[in-house]
Amino acid sequence: MATTIPLTVDQANDVTVTLAVYESDGVTPQDLTGMTVELVIKRGRRLSDVNATVLTVGAGLTVVSLPGGLLTAFFPHSTVTAAAGTFWYRLDVLDGSGGRTTAIDGILTVSPC
């Protein structure tokens, strides 16, 4: 089950947030070694991913610690925070054999400046 964490960023600002991925117990860091992670951002939870912004490692996501499940996500003002409003995001972990698990999700609020 995903951990729900609401995020708020200021429009027209470059923002970096730290994300921690945990095992299902909510305490033990998930070892991300051999896994792929994607952060999907879209206007609503139930909308298709077709027009979503997707951040990947090297393109918006940075691994801080694979065994510790720590990442940073960079929300650039020119794309993700260009428009104020409410978005939905989710951080998915892909296991390499076709399995996809949402580790973190929530509302992403872009506050007007």
C-alpha positions in Angstrom: 0.0 0.0 0.0 1.3 3.4 -0.9 2.2 6.0 1.6 0.2 9.2 1.0 2.3 12.4 1.4 0.9 15.7 0.2 3.5 18.1 -1.3 3.3 21.8 -1.8 5.7 23.8 -4.0 5.8 27.4 -5.0 5.1 28.3 -8.6 8.0 29.9 -10.5 10.5 28.2 -8.2 12.9 25.3 -8.7 12.1 22.9 -5.9 13.9 19.8 -4.7 12.2 17.4 -2.3 13.5 14.3 -0.6 11.5 11.1 -0.8 12.0 8.0 1.3 10.6 4.6 0.1 9.8 2.1 2.8 8.8 -1.6 2.9 5.2 -2.4 3.7 5.8 -2.1 7.4 6.3 1.6 7.0 9.6 1.5 9.0 12.2 -0.5 7.1 13.8 1.4 4.1 13.2 -0.4 0.8 16.4 -1.4 -0.9 16.0 0.0 -4.5 19.1 -1.9 -5.8 18.2 -3.3 -9.2 14.9 -1.4 -9.3 13.7 1.5 -11.5 11.8 4.4 -10.1 9.4 6.8 -11.9 7.6 9.9 -10.5 4.4 10.5 -12.5 2.7 13.9 -12.2 -0.7 14.7 -13.7 -3.8 16.8 -13.2 -5.8 14.1 -11.5 -5.4 10.7 -9.9 -7.8 8.9 -12.3 -6.6 10.6 -15.5 -4.5 8.6 -18.0 -0.7 8.8 -17.8 -0.6 9.7 -21.5 -0.1 13.4 -20.9 1.6 13.1 -17.5 5.0 14.5 -16.7 7.3 11.5 -15.8 10.5 12.0 -13.9 13.1 9.3 -14.0 16.6 8.8 -12.5 18.8 11.3 -14.4 15.8 13.3 -15.5 14.4 14.9 -12.4 15.1 12.0 -9.9 18.4 11.5 -8.2 19.2 8.5 -6.1 20.7 9.5 -2.7 20.9 5.9 -1.3 19.8 2.7 -3.1 19.9 0.5 0.0 18.3 3.3 2.1 15.5 3.9 -0.4 16.3 7.7 -0.6 15.7 9.8 -3.6 15.4 13.5 -4.5 12.9 14.8 -6.9 13.6 18.1 -8.8 10.5 20.1 -9.8 11.7 22.7 -12.3 9.8 25.9 -12.5 9.7 25.7 -16.3 7.7 22.5 -16.5 6.1 21.0 -13.4 5.5 24.3 -11.6 4.7 26.4 -14.6 1.0 26.4 -13.7 -0.5 26.9 -10.3 -3.1 24.5 -9.1 -3.6 21.0 -7.8 -2.0 18.0 -9.4 -1.6 14.3 -8.4 1.7 12.5 -8.2 2.9 9.0 -7.5 6.3 7.4 -7.1 6.4 3.9 -8.7 9.0 1.2 -8.1 9.5 -1.2 -11.1 11.1 -4.5 -10.2 12.5 -5.4 -13.6 10.2 -8.3 -14.2 7.1 -6.2 -15.1 6.0 -5.6 -11.5 5.0 -2.0 -10.7 4.3 -0.8 -7.1 3.3 2.7 -6.1 5.4 3.5 -3.0 4.3 7.1 -2.4 1.4 9.2 -3.8 -0.5 12.3 -3.0 -1.7 15.7 -4.0 0.9 18.1 -5.4 -0.2 21.7 -4.8 1.6 24.4 -6.8 1.0 27.6 -4.9 0.9 30.8 -6.9 3.6 33.3 -6.1 
